[in-house]
């Protein structure tokens, strides 16, 4: 899936969910105007449950104190984001043969599968379902948005996530779905930062970028906000 050019990779640390939404909105607009190139945002969120645009709220089984519920414009049902989970938001302009939503989804899965293989984890796809699985348990979720063929939203993969938060929802609206993580599968030595590097490299390979360049987080915020300090990533104690 050859995109070509240079992929900018931004590792943003922990970013509040609404701030990340605002950033994506601004970056999609900038990409449509040709002011920025393709960019992969990699980050973590504080605890949050999110619902896709057509998601059913009955899949939230229990509200948890201090954990917001946000409905967003991605596809898919309900999911959880939180510390220890790597979230990726690709802001890509799809051109030519790349203007294929199914092909794009399979590309995201492929990048995650390759990164997990580097950890010694044999992950697979499941027929008829979007995401990444290890046997019967799900480790990576995908929900995307596309505006005039510029992508936003993206993927979330559990590295060292507290999986108990998934007990409060029906993950992705799939009855009986159990979640797992890199740590639970025997690799607690791999941090979110470690896995982020693997995903960035595999993403570049899968989507056919001949080169990539890491962008400082401040540069990313400055591209879309004249006062980046007001949207700086915030720390959380998880």
N, C-alpha and C positions, 0 to 999 in steps of 0.2 A: 504494500500500500504506500507507494512512493509520494510523499509530500514534497520533498526537496527543500533546499535552503537550510538555514540554521534554526534549530529549535532553542529558544530561550527557556531555561529551567530555573524556577524560583522556589527556593525552600524558605517558607514563611514562618515556620515554627507553629505556635498555637494561636489561632485566630478565631474570634467570636463568630458564630455562624452568620449573623446578619451582616457583619462587616465583610465576610467573604462573599456573600451575595452581592453586596454593593460593589465590591471590587470586580466581580465577574461581569456585572452589568456594564460598568464603565469600560472594562477591557474588551468586551464584545463590541461595543460601539466604536472603540478606538481601532479594533481590528477591521471592522467594516469600512472605516474611513482610510484604512491603509497606513495608519500612524504607528502601528506596532506589527511585529511579525508573530508567527505562531509561538505560543508560550504554554508551558506546562507548570501549573501551580501545584506545589506539594506542601501539605500542612496537616495539622491536627486541629480538632475542635474541642472545646469544652462540651460537657454532656448535653445532648440535644436529640429529640426524636423529630424526624422529618417525614412528611407525607407528600407523595407525588401529586400532580395536579388532579388526577382522578381517583386518588386513594380513598379507601373506606376507613373512617375513624373507628369502626368496630374492631379493627385489627390492633388498636391500642387497648391492651387488656387491663392495664393499671397505670394510673398517673403516678409519677415519682416526684416527690417534693424537690423543688429547685431545678427540675429538668424541663425546659420549655418544649412545646410542640409547635412546629412551624410547617405550614403548607407552602410548597414551592412549585416551580414550573417545570420540574423534571418529570420524566416518565417513571413508572413504578409505584409500588405501594409504600408501606411504612418501613423505616429503618432507623437505626441508632448510630450516632457518631459520638465519639468521646476520646479521652486520652488513651494513648497506646494504639490508636488506629491511624493508619496512613490514608489520607484523603488526597485524591488527585483531581484537579480541575483543568482539563486541556482547553485552551482557547485557540482553536485551529480553524483556518479557512479551508474548507473542503472544495476542491476543484476537479473538474473532469470526471474520471471514473471513480474518484473518491467520494462523489456525491451519492453515497449509498449508505443509508442508516444501518442496515444489517451488517454490511461490511465493516463499518466503523465500530459497531458493538463487538464483533468478533475480534477486531484488532485490539481493543482494550482488554478483552479476555486473554488474548495471546500474550500481551505484554506482562500481565500478572502471572500467567502460567509459567512463562520463562523465568521470571524473577523467583518464583517459588521453587522451581527446579534447581536454581543456584543454591537454594537453602537445603536441598535434599528432600524436598516435599513433593510428592507425586500428586499434583492437583489435576483436575479434569473439568471439562464442560459436562453439563447434563442436558440431554435432548429435550428441546422445547422450553428450556429455562435459560434466562440470561444470568451470568455470574460465574463464579469459580468455586469448585467443590473439591473436598477431599473425602472420598468414599461418599457417605450419605450426609456429611456435614458441610455447611457452606462457610467459606472463609473470605470470599470477596463479593461485594455487591456493586452493581452498575446501574445508574439511572442518569440519562443524559437529556439535555435540551439542545436544540439547534435553531438558530435564528438567521435566516437568509444564508444558510450553509456555513455559519460560524458556530462552532460547538461551545457548550458550557455545561456546568455540572460535571459528572464524571463517575469516579469509582471510589470505593472505600475498602480497604483490606485490613483485617484484624491481625495486628502484630503481637502486642502484649495487652490487648483490650480486656477490661473487666467484663467477661461474657454474661455476668448475671443481669446486666441491663437489658439484654435481649429477652429475658424472661417476662418483661413487661409488655411485649408486643408479639405479634405474629410476623416474624421477619419476612419482608417482601410479600406478605399476604399468603405465604405458603404454609398450609397447615402441617404441623409436625416438623417443621424445619428446625434443625439444630445448628448452632453456629460453633465455629472453632477458631483457633488462632495459631499463628506461627509458634508462640510460646507453648501453647497446650500440646502442639504436635512435636515437642521435644527440642525446640530451638529457642529457649529463653535467653540465650546469649546474643540474639539478634535484636538490635534496637530499632526503633522507628527510623532513626537517621540512617542506619545501615541499610535497611530495606528500601528506604527512599532512593539511595544511590543505585541500587540494583534495578528498581523500577524505572528510574530515569534512563538508564543505559538500555534496558530492554525496550522501553517505549520508543527511543530513538531508532533502534534496530527495526522494530516491527513497522513503524510508520515511514521508514525510509529517509530519515534525515541524515545527510552525509556528515553533519557536524552539529554540535550542541555547545551552548555557552551558559554558564551559571550567571544568573542575574542577582544582584544584591536586592534584598527585600525592599529597602528604601527606594531603590530605583523603580521597582514595580509600582509602589504606591505613588511615587512622584509622577509617573506617566499618566495617572488618572485623577490625581488630587493635588492641587497646588499647596495644600496644607497637610502633608503626609503624616505629621505627628498626631493628628486627630484620628487617624485610622491605623496606627501602629499595631502590630501583633501584640496580644496581651497574654501574660502568663497565667497559668492556672495550676492549682495544687492538686487537681484531679480528685 
